[in-house]
Amino acid sequence: MKEQKRAALYARVSTINAGQNPGMQIAELKEYCKRRGWKVASVYVDKGISGATDSRPELNRLMDDAHRRVVDCIVCWKFDRFARSTSHLLRALETFRALGIDFVSTTEQIDTSTPTGKMVFTILGSVGEIERALCVERVKCGMKNARAKGKIIGRPALRKFSKAEMEKIHSARKQKGSIRQLAIQYQTTQYTINRILAGQYAAS
């Protein structure tokens, strides 16, 4: 006989007022598991906690149990009940996939144990990767434009350097002096030493 899949149910309400009741979410999730023939192993409910944070008592407990492999799948009512953002959701889904745990959102009808669910996860992951790449590219372009306008990027130098000192730094570097040792010797940051060696620092 095939062993029943152990399901962990997660629900969240942002406030205990305004008639919000996690019981409705849990009831629907239990009914879903019953139809699938899954065993409800544990229930996690965060009450009065905003989804703006990905650190919540019951969610943290769920993640700990997932790492201990005491559940086979995570079932929630809706994506926004579980994750605060697409990036948070993707990180969680990647963790579950590495652990061999399926994730189900009953409202969106997403189930990563099915071929369609796996495809949706792949698409979400690709979108997330593109977003991260675009963000990195925007930051790089912004820094490049700022440097072109003469703006110094990074921490300011701890002190000013004369042309003679800069020449000594270049000479020491050619003699295999380390960036860290030079920073200590001249009481400055490694970033500043790198700027001097790259010819990006103007002598005082």
HELIX and SHEET records of a PDB file:
HELIX    1   1 PRO A   22  ARG A   36  1                                  15    
HELIX    2   2 PRO A   57  HIS A   67  1                                  11    
HELIX    3   3 PHE A   79  PHE A   82  1                                   4    
HELIX    4   4 THR A   86  LEU A   99  1                                  14    
HELIX    5   5 PRO A  115  ALA A  148  1                                  34    
HELIX    6   6 LYS A  163  LYS A  174  1                                  12    
HELIX    7   7 ILE A  179  GLN A  185  1                                   7    
HELIX    8   8 GLN A  190  LEU A  197  1                                   8    
SHEET    1   A 5 LYS A  39  LYS A  47  0                                        
SHEET    2   A 5 ARG A   6  VAL A  13  1                                        
SHEET    3   A 5 CYS A  73  CYS A  76  1                                        
SHEET    4   A 5 ASP A 102  SER A 105  1                                        
SHEET    5   A 5 ILE A 110  ASP A 111 -1                                        
END                                                                             
